[in-house]
Amino acid sequence: MSMLDDVSIKALHTALDGLSQRQQAISDDIANVNTPYYRARSVDFEGQLKQALANGDDPTQVVTPTVAYSGAAGDLTSNNVDLGEASVSSVKTEMSYELALRATGDRFSLLRAAIRSN
């Protein structure tokens, strides 16, 4: 196993992938806020990621973000996107993505420093 294959890099890669898919679903929800019969979506991966790490599994191999359609009641057109909730979720997801991206950059900085010291 190389340094680039360590569990923290794989976990961060998996988190970035899941967050990216979540942001896409939220963007679709916001774009379709006025589309009749459109159902809001959510993307979950954190539970699978936590379980993979607890089991010592490679998260890039066992974690698959799950898309679920909201069962919440809709408006008169049966659209159930809550624009306020989607906007808050978008900001939270963006912040989480930025944090994971920063952690990835920090991890690679540590690896570069370790390589230079050898």
Residue pairs with C-beta under 8 A, 6 or more apart in sequence:
3 111
3 114
4 111
7 53
7 58
7 59
8 107
9 104
9 107
10 58
10 59
10 60
11 49
11 53
11 59
12 100
12 103
12 104
12 107
13 59
13 60
13 104
14 45
14 49
14 52
14 59
14 60
14 63
15 45
15 49
15 96
15 100
16 97
16 100
16 101
16 104
17 45
17 65
18 43
18 45
18 46
18 49
18 63
18 65
19 93
19 96
19 97
19 100
20 97
21 43
21 45
21 65
21 67
22 42
22 43
22 45
22 65
22 89
22 93
23 90
23 93
23 94
23 97
25 41
25 42
25 43
25 67
26 86
26 89
26 90
26 93
27 90
28 41
29 38
29 40
29 41
29 81
29 86
30 81
30 83
30 86
30 87
30 90
32 38
32 79
32 81
33 79
33 81
33 83
33 86
34 77
34 79
35 77
35 79
36 77
36 78
36 79
37 74
37 77
37 78
37 79
38 79
38 80
38 81
39 69
39 70
39 74
39 79
39 80
40 69
40 70
40 72
40 80
40 81
40 82
40 86
41 67
41 68
41 69
41 70
42 67
42 68
42 70
43 65
43 66
43 67
43 68
44 65
44 66
44 68
45 63
45 64
45 65
45 66
48 59
48 62
48 63
48 64
48 66
49 59
49 63
51 57
52 58
52 59
52 62
52 63
53 59
70 80
72 80
72 82
73 80
74 80
